[in-house]
């Protein structure tokens, strides 16, 4: 008879074990894309993640016969709860072997802590904020994960439903064919820029782009305000994510829209797909991981859309089409002809309808689950 034990993650060694556990779950899986272990450790550790200024969190490891068999985190985002007026807890980073006892222990532990902390409902998988881990893959297991998205084992959904979790909302993801920009679209871009007195800013070097990086992340506070699970980003958290992504941003695939006052009112961020490079890096930048990543960034095989943000006053005014067509023109200068979107809420019909104007494949779906506590 197997022996099970759950342990709260409190030491540096346990944090490292927690961060490395998915490498065991997905060993030899051709579709999972590893993150950089050092980045995950920084996100978990309260000493290095500024989100702990408005979040409380605990993490646990479960052992089966003295071997790590699963992990889970529980988060209370006080800023988000104040925004929505509800006592919501989040489960995060749940990974486990295909053993019902393991998943039951993990979720019971997370739920108990959240319930004792006054939470009335649990949602997840969700991270500290909307740039952290979000959603569980429920369709599209036969496709390699995008760096800005997630991958999970197919049996996870079955385990969650068994212990009483139901669907809250889904994200959908697309593959889009990059084709020549029609003259009509280019003329429309000129009309939009004149009508709203905006212009598109392109970059050749990181030095040119650097003054706008923090401004891009600052715009998220306005652009994403009405989306589910989103709360404002304090300045230190903006700096945290600006630093995290600065290394992989390629200037020519970042577009910024400025208004007449030279204020950033919209942006789109894309990168050459580095999923295969991240698999080769195996969770480490050094000594060789960085070379695989840099090579993929220089010679795009495909692209990935990481982020798009538009000031609410300009949403629905054609700015998104302006951004994507300007980006498309630079993508066409490469040999890459496909772009992967990250998750779009299934309720965001305008964005979904826009992507359906392209030759497309809606190939992945990830889910946020909910349960009353």
N, C-alpha and C positions, 0 to 999 in steps of 0.2 A: 504493500500500500504506500502510495507516494506521500511525502511530507511537504507541506506548503508553509511558507513564512513570508510575511510582508514587512518591509523595512522602509522607514522614512529616509529620504536622501538629505543628508546634512553635511557631509564632509566633502572635501575636494575630490577624494578618490571615488566616492559614490556618485558625484556629479559626472565625473568622467565615465564611469560605468554606465550611467543612465544615457549619456550622449552617444555612447558607442553601441548600445544594445541593438538598434535597428540593423546594424551591419551583420548581426547574427541572423536576424529574421529574414533578411533579403539576400543572404549569401547566394551568389550565382543566379540571382534573378535578373534577367536582361532588361527589365523595364524600370526598375527602381533607380533613382538618381541620388547618390549620396550628397549630403550637405558637407560643408567644412566643419569638422568636429570642433575646432577652436571657436567658431562662430556660435555653435549650439551651446557650448559651455558658457560663453558670455551671456547668452540669452537666458539661461537658467539661473545663473548665479546672481544673487541680489547685490553683490558688490560691483557688478559690471553692467547690469541692465537698468537704465533709468526708469523703466516702466514700474519698478517697485516703489516709486514715490507715490503712485496712485493705485497699485495693485498689491494684493496679498496672494501668496502662492505656496503650495506644498507639492512635493514630488515623492513618489514611492517606487520601489523595486519589489517585485514578488519573486521568490525563489521556490523552485520545485526540486526537491532532492538536492539541495545546496547549489543548484545551477540557476542563474538568472533566467526567468521564463516570461517576464513581462514588465512593463513600466506604465506609469500614468502620472499626470499632473492635474492639479485642481487650482483654479485661479478665480479670484474675486476682483473684478475691475470696478473700483468704486466710482470713477468718473462716468463710465458707461451706465452703471446702475442709477446714478443720480440723473443722468440725461433721460432715461426711459422711465424712471420712477418705479423700478421693480427690483426685487432682491434676486438677482440671477448669478448663479455660479457657472463656471465653465470647466469642462474636462479638456485636457490638452495632452498631445504627444502620447496617446495610448497606442502601445504596440505589444503584442502578446502571441505566444504560441497557440496552436489550435487545441486548446484545452479549456472546456467550460469552467472548470474550477478556478483556473488562473484569471480569466476575464471577470468572473464573479467577484473574486477577492479584490481585484484592482478597483472595479467600479463601486463596490460596496464601501471601500475605504475612502475613495474620493467623495462619494455622496454623503457619507457620515460626517466628514469634516465640514463640507459645505452646509449641511443641514444644521450642525451644531453652531456654525457661524451665522445662522439666521437666514440662509438662502432658502427660497421656496421653489426654485426651479433650476434645472441644470441644462446647459446647451453645450454642444461640441461636435467634433473637435474644433476648438477655437483657442487662439493664443492670447498673448497679452494685449494685442491690438490687431488691426486688419492687415498689417504687413508681416505678422507672425503666422505660424501654422494655422490654416483654416480649411475645414471641410475634410470629409472622408470620401475617397474614391469609391463609387458604387457601380460605375460603368466605364468601360474603356481600359480594362486591365491588360489588353494586348498591345497597348501603345506605350512607348517610352514616355516617362514623365517630363514635363517642362521644368526648368529650374525654378520658375516662379509658381509652380503648382505642387501637387502632392501625388504620392502613390501609396496604396495600401493593399494588404492581402485580401482576396475576395471573401474569405470567411469572416472578416471583421463585422460586416453588416449583419450577418446571421447571429453573431454573438450579441450585438447590441439589441436587436429586435427580441431576442430570447429573454433579455433581462428588462424589457419594458420600454425601450427607447423607440420613438416615432419620428417621422420626418418633420423638420421645422421649415427648411427651405433648401433648394438646390442651386448649385452653380452649374453652368454648362460651358464647355470649351469647344473651340473650332480649329480646324485647319483650313487656311485660306490660300488660294492660288494667287500669286503675285503676277499681275498682267499689266500691260501698258496702260498708262493713264489716258483716258479719252480727252480730246481737246475740249469737249463740253465741260468736263470736270475742272480743267485748268482755267477756263474762262469763268466758271462759277467761283473758283477760289479768288480770282481778282475782284469779283463783285463783292464777295463776303469781306475781304480785307478793306475795301473802300467804304462799304456800308457801315462797318463797325469800327473803322479807324484802327485797325490792328495790322500787325505784320508778323511774319514767321521768321524766327531767328534760327539759323543753322550754325553749326560749330565745326571747325576743322581740328582743333587741338583741345586737350583737357584744360589747358590754361585758359582758353577762351570760355569753356563751359563752367569752370570752377565757380565763378561768382554767382551762377544761377542754380547750383545744385541745392543749396539750402532753401532757396526760394521755391523750387519745385516741390520739395517736401512740405513747405509751409502752406502751399496752395491746397494740399490734401485736406487741411482742416475745413476749408470752405467747400471744395469740390465733392468730398465724400460725406458731408455732414448728415445727409438724409438716409444714407445707406445703413442697413442692419449691422449691428455689432461694432459700430464706429464711434470713437470718442476723440476729442481734440488731442493733437500731439503737442506736448510742451516743448519748449526750445531744446532742452537737453536730449529729448527723444528724437527730435528732428535731426540733430547732429549725429546721434547714434546710427540712424539708418542712412544718412548721407555718407558717413564714413564707411559703412558696411558695403554699400553698392558702388561707391566711387571707383573702386578698382576694376569692376567689370563693365562699366559704362563706356561705350564707344561713341565719341562725340558726334560723328556724322549721322548716327541713328537716334539722336535725341533732338527733338524739335520743341521750341518754346514760342508761344505767342505773346507778344507785348502789345499793350494798348497805347493810346496817344501819350499817356503819362509815363511810358516805359516800365509799366508794372506787368509782372508775369500774370497772365489771366488764363493760360491754358498750356498744356504740355503733353507730349507723348514720349515714352521711353521704350525703346526696343533694343535688343541685343542679338547678335548672332547666337544661334543655339549652341550651348556648351554642355548639353546633357551627356554626350559620349565622353567629352573631356573630363567632366566631373566623375564619371564612372572610373576612368583611368586614374584620376587623382586619388581615389579611395579615401576621401575625407581629409586629405592633407595637401596644403599648398606646397610644402617643401619636403624633400629637395626637388621632386620632379613634377608635382601636380601643377604648379604655376605655368610650366612650359606647355603642358597639354591645353590648358585654358587659354593662354595667350595665342597659341596656334589656331585654336577654334575661333577666337575673336577676330583674327586677321583674315581668315579664309572662310567666310560664311558658307555653310551648306544649306541652312535654313535660318529663319529668324523666329524670335519669340517677343511678343508684346508684353512688357512687364507692367507698365502703368500708363493710364491716361487720366488726366484731370482737367476739368474746365470750370471756371468760375460760374456759380449758379446763374448769374445774370446773363451769361452767354450760352447756357445750355439750350439745346434745341434750335440753335441759330446757324447750323452748318459748320461750326468750328471743328467738330470731330472729323468731318469729311476733309476739311482743309488740312488738318494735321496728318491724317493717314495718306492722303494723296501726295503731300510733300515728302513724307517718309518713304512712300512707295517709289518715288523717283530715284532716291539714293539706293534703295534695295535693288532696283533693276540694273544698276551699274555692276552688280555682282552676278555670279552664276546661280545664286539661290533663287528659288521660285515658289517657296512655301513659307508661310508664317503661321505660328501657333499662338492662339490667344490664351491668356490665363482666364480664370473663372469669371463668368458674367452671371449675375443673379438671374434666375429664370423669369423673374418679374420685370426685368429691364428690357421691355419689348422693343424700344427704340434701337438700342445697341444690337440686339439680336437681329432685328430686321435689316439693319445696316450691313452686318456681316453676310447676310443671305443674298446681298447684291453681288457678292463674289462667288466664284466657283469655290464651293466649300464642303466641308464634312464636319458635322456636329458629332464628335467622336468620344467625348468624355463627359462624365457627370460626377460631381462630388456633392456631398450632402452634409448639412448641419442637422444633428439629431437633438431631441428634447425629451425631458422626463420631469414629472413633478416630484418634488422631494418631500 
